[in-house]
């Protein structure tokens, strides 16, 4: 199944969190912090959103940092995805 976001929406998938600390300690799943870095899977077309013209700045395949509590989590074909507004994306990681 494919997901096509509408307007200024972006579909992202979290990048796996680190499982060890820099000192070599292995973290349990309860101790891991929710990652804020994700890979862009699909991007909406942009257009008129709330009376303003929105041009999409991100592309599929890019790694991005997004707001901690942003978006809607969905599970599609066993993958946990997040649909966010482009304005919830804070930076592109290069």
N, C-alpha and C positions, 0 to 999 in steps of 0.2 A: 504494500500500500504506500502511496506517495502522499505527502502533505504539501499543499500549496497555500502559503500564507497570503492573507489579503491586506491591501493597503500598506501600512508602515510596519507590519508584523514581520518578525524574523524567527525561524525555527532553529534552535540551538541544541546541542547535546554536550553535557558536562564532560570535561576532560578528567580522567581518573585522578583522584587525590593521591598524594604521596602516602605510602604505607610505612615509611621509615623516617625517622628524624635525621638531621644532619649528623648527629652523634651515633647513629646506627640503631636506635631503639625502634622496635616494631610497634606500630600503633594499632590498637583495637578499633573496630568500626565505631564504637561509641566515642572514642577520643578524636576521630578524624573530623576536621572542620569541613563543612559543606563547601565544595570548590566554587569559586566565582569565575573560573575560566572555562570557556566552552568553545566548541567548534561550530561554525555556522553551516547548517545543512541546506536551508532554503531561505529565500528572501522575497518578500512581497514586491509588487510593482511600484509602490509609492503612490503619488497622485495627491488629490485634495483630501486632507485630513483636518477636521475641525476648522475648515475655512482657510487653511494654509497649504501651500504647495510643498510637498515633501519629496525630496530626492534621496534615494537610497544610497548610503555611503559604504555599506558592507557587501561582501560577496561570499557565495558558498566556498567553503574551504578555509576561510580565515579563522584565526583564533582570536577570541575577544574576551574582555572582562566586562561583566554585567553587574548591575545593582543586586545586592544580597537577597532582597525579598521580592524581586521583580518576576513577572511572568506567571504563566499558567502551566503547571506540570501535566503532561499527558503521557499515556503509555500506548505505543503503537507497535504492533508486531514484536512485543517483548522488549522494545527499546524505550527508555525513559527520556522523553524530549521535553523541552521548555519552549513555549511560544511567548516572546517578549516584543514590546514595541521597540523600534529602533532607538528611541530616546532613552531607553533603559540600558543601552549598551554604552559603557563608559570609555572604552579604549579598544584599539586593535593591537594585538601583540605580534610583533614582527621578529 
